[in-house]
Amino acid sequence: MGRPNAGKSTLLNALTGEKVAIVSAKPQTTRNRIAGVVEVPAQKGRHPAAQIVFVDTPGVHKPGSQLDRRMLQEIYEALETRDLVLVLMDATRRVQLEEAGNREQGIGNRDQGAGSLETAGGDSPEAASPSPLPPVTKNERTNWASEDEFLFGLIRKLDCPVFLILTKIDLVPKDQLLPLIDTLTKQFNFAQIIPISARKRDGMDILVEKIVEALPTGERFYPKDQYTDQPQRFMVAELIRERILVETGEEVPYASAVVIERFEEPPAAPPRKKGAAPPAKLPLTRIAAAIYCERDGQKAILIGKGGSKLKEIGTGARRQIESLLGTRVYLELHVIVEPGWRESKAFVEQLDWRNQLERLGEEQDSKELLDPE
């Protein structure tokens, strides 16, 4: 909702046990809807085996650019195919907003709290937490109230169960949680209210159990060993963007986008003979990526003096990518200025990994037609 909210992606990663979504304390980190798949073993007397498909959406916020409108469309599309909606609210942020409101207005608790959406679907059976954020300003609080009205307006139109998930409860005194819950339940009749801490895994088992109870029985969506729907090249682009979020400030992270231009996987290794020593080196994946920004000043920041900042971004991203791929990685980055790309519908559509895969398929088909065997 235009608020720093790492809790949503942190929760998805904790549930899947894998790094499905990038994490940042900066708002609007998530730009696409991302599926994370969780296999839940049966627990006798409690719940059957299940597969839960979580869909992490961008934070709910009023759109101000073409990119924002595309992010909002991702939310609407996720809501069209859901069995259950989770509204995630950062308890630390909510408490700060309440306190700011009290100081400014001289009154008791205000109404809504900043949050984000995560949808869930599935089948059953068989088929480090950031420090509390700084106090908000008066203008920021005004935006919060407006965006919360937008969020509650969305969920009031839904015909499925809606859970309220209060995140980061390990950072909030318990005596502040009950008034917070009371305030929020006056705005919407949530099917469940579950406080959690993804960092300490507090409340996670209860959350999974309640989700399994709420989901309808259906067919399995994904194989048991698949934990996301994202292709590797998109995950690589996101890991590079995560390093930009970490390494830069001000407007640069929001005006930056990453597109993978080359992704050369190593040839498949021949089967190793029994008793043979493992190869001395891991295979090498070669990746080239373009970092787009909107102004020359942003490009200068991304490159840094003598290329130092771009090197830091590349080094940090490469380590994460090697962990993801299980290979060595040669990563080549360059920065391109694309003025006003956030207002370009064509450019924004190009960033969607589903569209990228479609284009790659078309290019491959054309190549085969031009160069038949």
C-alpha positions, 0 to 999 in steps of 0.5 A, a space after each residue: 500500500 505504498 508503505 515499506 512492508 517486507 513482511 509479505 515477501 518474507 512470509 512467502 519465503 518462510 512458508 516455501 523455505 525458498 527465496 521466491 520473492 525479493 525482500 526490501 524495506 522499501 515500498 513497492 518492492 514487488 511488481 509482479 504477482 508471484 506464486 509460491 507453492 507449499 506442500 503440507 503433510 497430513 496431520 492426523 486428527 488436524 488436517 489432510 495433506 494439501 498443496 497451497 499456492 500462495 500468490 504474492 501481489 504488489 502492495 495495494 496502493 493508488 496508481 500514479 503511473 503506468 507502472 503503478 496501474 500495471 501493478 494494480 492490474 496484477 492485484 485484480 488478476 490475482 483476485 479473479 482466481 483466488 479461493 482465499 485472501 490474506 490481508 497482511 499488515 505490518 503491526 509495527 507500522 500500524 502502531 506507529 501510524 496510530 501513534 502519529 494520528 493520536 499526536 496530530 489529532 489529539 484523539 484515540 485510535 483512528 480507523 484503518 491500517 496499511 496493508 497488502 494482499 496475498 491470495 491463496 488457492 490450493 488443493 486438499 487432500 493429496 492432490 531477519 526482520 527489519 528494525 521498526 521504521 521511523 515515525 511517519 509525517 503528517 502528509 504520509 499519514 494522509 496517504 495512508 488513510 486514503 490508501 487504506 480506504 482503497 484496500 478495504 474497498 477492494 476486500 469488501 467486494 470479495 465473495 471468499 474468506 478474508 484473513 487478517 494477518 498481523 506480521 512482525 508481532 515480535 516487535 510489538 508489545 502484546 498490550 498494543 495488539 488487542 486494541 489494534 485488532 479491535 480497530 481493524 475488525 470494526 472495518 471488516 468482518 475477517 474470517 480469521 485474525 492471525 498474528 505471526 512472526 515469520 522471523 521466529 515462525 510464531 503463528 506460522 503453523 496455525 496460519 497454515 492449518 487455518 488456510 488448509 481448513 478454508 481451501 476447497 478440495 481440488 486437483 494438484 496444481 504443481 509437481 511436489 518438487 516445484 516451489 514457484 511458477 517463475 522461470 529462472 531468468 526472471 528470478 535472476 532479474 529480480 535478484 539484480 533489482 533487489 541489490 539495486 534496492 539495497 545499494 541505492 536510495 532516493 528515487 533510483 530504486 523506483 526508476 530502475 528496471 532489469 531486463 535479462 538480455 542473455 542467459 546462457 546455461 552450461 551444457 548438460 554434464 555427461 553422467 558421472 561414472 561410479 566412483 569418479 571424482 566430482 568435477 574440479 569446477 562447477 559449470 558456468 552460466 553466462 548472464 548479461 542484463 540491462 538496468 534501465 533508469 529514467 535520467 542521466 543522474 540516476 545512471 551516474 548513481 547506479 554506475 558510481 565513481 569509476 564503476 564502483 556502485 555497479 560493481 557492488 550491485 553485480 557482486 552482491 547479485 552474482 552471489 545470490 544468483 550462484 546460490 539459486 542456479 547452483 553454478 558459477 556465474 559470469 554476470 555482465 551489467 550495463 545501464 541504459 537511460 530510458 526517459 519516462 519508462 514508467 509511463 510507457 505502457 509498451 515498456 512496462 508490459 515488456 517487463 512482465 516475465 510472462 510476456 518475455 517468455 512469449 517473445 522468446 518463444 516467438 523468436 525461437 520459432 522464427 529462428 527455426 523457420 529461418 534456419 531449418 535443419 
